[in-house]
């Protein structure tokens, strides 16, 4: 997918991040710090600096070139406000054709359905343009809003992985979810259809 390609939902759009996003990104991450810390790896003192952001972009670029991961920033259409981010990591090709979804929403924009729209808009592109057959996701068992979001978007819970990720400095169990390219994206009231084609080919 071209760097300038946009993926649209009703109220949002997604695109790959660029350097000019740093100011918006650091502001929303800073105001959301206490909200995000329990669900993320440990933040360093340099996490929100411009240099750290540039290094993050370089990792995103390297991942995209090697077809192992892709990053998308989520913006509100009405004012181009950055409201969150979705990343696809650990892409496996060959007989797997799968990757792992991660996401966060800024504190001022939670409970407004933006991330639901973003995930439902992105999944068809991951299946069709990125040729994935399966997309996985995980969340802490106590993160009920995240589990509910995944289920609403069409993911099915498949089990639990013990000490799956190091979150906030501690190895923690996670609920495991997945959605297939043959599944319906979105709930019965807000469904998004896709072609279901997964070509073997990031």
C-alpha positions in Angstrom: 0.0 0.0 0.0 1.3 3.4 -1.0 2.3 5.6 2.0 -0.2 8.3 1.0 -3.1 5.8 0.7 -6.0 6.5 3.0 -8.5 4.1 4.5 -11.8 5.6 5.4 -14.6 4.9 7.8 -17.7 7.0 8.4 -16.1 9.5 10.8 -12.4 8.5 10.6 -9.6 7.8 8.3 -6.3 5.9 8.7 -2.9 6.5 7.1 0.7 5.6 7.8 2.4 8.0 10.3 4.9 10.7 9.2 7.3 13.1 10.9 4.8 16.0 10.9 2.5 14.0 13.2 4.9 14.3 16.1 3.3 17.3 17.8 -0.2 15.8 17.7 1.1 12.4 18.7 3.1 13.6 21.7 0.3 15.8 23.0 -2.3 13.0 22.9 0.1 10.5 24.4 1.1 12.9 27.1 -2.5 13.7 28.2 -3.3 9.9 28.0 -0.2 8.8 29.9 -2.0 7.5 33.1 -4.7 5.9 31.0 -2.3 4.0 28.7 0.5 3.0 31.1 -1.4 0.0 32.6 -1.9 -1.6 29.1 1.5 -0.9 27.5 5.2 -1.7 27.9 7.1 0.5 30.3 7.4 4.1 29.2 11.0 5.6 29.3 11.8 9.3 30.0 12.4 9.8 26.3 9.2 8.1 25.1 7.6 11.4 24.0 10.6 13.2 22.6 10.9 14.1 18.9 14.0 11.9 18.6 12.1 8.9 20.0 9.3 9.5 17.6 11.7 9.6 14.6 13.2 6.3 15.8 9.7 4.9 16.0 9.0 6.0 12.4 12.3 4.3 11.3 11.2 1.1 12.9 7.8 1.3 11.2 9.6 1.9 7.8 12.0 -1.0 8.4 9.1 -3.3 9.3 7.1 -2.3 6.3 10.1 -2.8 4.0 10.6 -6.3 5.4 6.9 -7.1 5.4 6.8 -7.9 9.1 4.7 -5.0 10.4 2.6 -1.9 9.4 1.5 1.1 11.4 -1.6 3.3 11.0 -2.6 6.5 12.7 -6.3 7.0 13.3 -7.7 10.5 12.6 -11.1 12.1 13.0 -12.4 13.3 9.6 -14.1 16.5 10.8 -10.9 18.2 12.1 -8.0 15.8 11.3 -7.4 15.2 15.0 -5.2 12.2 15.8 -7.3 10.0 18.1 -5.2 6.8 18.3 -3.2 4.2 16.4 -3.4 0.7 15.1 -0.3 -1.5 14.4 0.0 -4.8 12.6 3.0 -6.7 13.9 4.6 -10.1 13.7 3.4 -10.7 10.1 4.0 -14.3 9.0 3.8 -15.3 5.4 4.1 -18.7 3.8 1.6 -21.2 5.2 0.4 -18.7 7.9 -0.6 -15.4 6.2 -1.3 -13.9 9.6 -0.4 -10.9 11.8 -1.1 -9.4 15.2 -3.2 -6.3 15.8 -2.4 -3.7 18.5 -4.1 -0.4 19.2 -4.6 2.5 21.5 -7.1 5.4 21.8 -6.3 8.8 23.4 -8.1 9.4 26.7 -10.1 12.4 25.3 -11.6 10.1 22.6 -12.4 6.8 24.3 -16.0 5.5 24.3 -16.8 7.3 21.1 -16.6 4.4 18.7 -13.5 5.7 16.8 -11.4 2.7 17.4 -14.2 0.4 16.4 -14.6 2.3 13.2 -10.9 2.2 12.6 -10.6 -1.6 13.1 -13.6 -2.3 11.0 -12.2 -0.1 8.2 -8.7 -1.5 8.4 -9.5 -5.2 8.5 -10.8 -5.5 4.9 -7.6 -3.8 3.7 -5.5 -6.3 5.7 -7.4 -9.2 4.2 -7.5 -7.9 0.6 -4.6 -5.6 0.0 -2.2 -7.1 2.5 -3.2 -10.6 1.6 -3.7 -11.8 5.2 -6.0 -14.8 5.9 -6.1 -14.3 9.7 -5.6 -11.4 12.1 -4.9 -12.0 15.8 -5.2 -9.7 18.8 -4.7 -10.0 22.6 -5.7 -8.1 25.7 -5.3 -8.4 29.4 -8.2 -10.3 31.0 -9.2 -7.3 33.1 -9.3 -5.0 30.1 -13.0 -5.6 29.5 -13.5 -2.6 27.1 -10.8 -4.0 24.8 -12.2 -7.5 24.8 -15.7 -6.1 24.1 -14.3 -4.0 21.2 -12.6 -7.0 19.6 -15.8 -9.1 19.9 -17.9 -6.3 18.4 -15.5 -6.0 15.5 -15.9 -9.7 14.7 -13.0 -11.4 16.6 -13.5 -14.7 18.3 -11.9 -15.5 21.6 -9.7 -18.6 21.2 -8.0 -19.0 24.6 -5.6 -17.6 27.1 -1.8 -17.3 26.8 0.2 -17.4 30.1 2.7 -14.6 30.6 2.2 -13.6 27.0 3.6 -10.0 27.0 5.6 -7.8 29.4 3.1 -5.0 30.1 3.9 -2.2 32.5 7.0 -4.1 33.6 5.3 -7.4 34.4 4.8 -10.6 32.4 1.1 -11.0 32.2 -1.5 -13.4 30.9 -3.6 -12.4 27.9 -6.8 -13.4 26.3 -6.3 -14.4 22.6 -8.6 -13.4 19.8 -8.6 -13.9 16.1 -10.7 -13.0 13.0 -10.5 -14.8 9.6 -10.9 -13.4 6.2 -14.1 -15.5 5.8 -15.6 -13.9 9.0 -18.0 -10.9 9.0 -16.3 -7.7 10.2 -18.4 -5.7 12.6 -21.6 -6.5 14.5 -25.0 -7.1 13.1 -25.9 -3.4 13.1 -22.6 -2.1 11.6 -21.2 -4.8 9.3 -18.4 -4.2 6.8 -18.1 -6.8 4.0 -14.9 -7.6 2.2 -14.0 -9.9 -0.7 -12.3 -12.6 1.4 -9.5 -13.0 -1.1 -6.1 -13.8 0.4 -3.4 -14.0 -2.2 -0.1 -15.5 -1.2 2.4 -12.9 -1.7 4.4 -7.9 4.3 
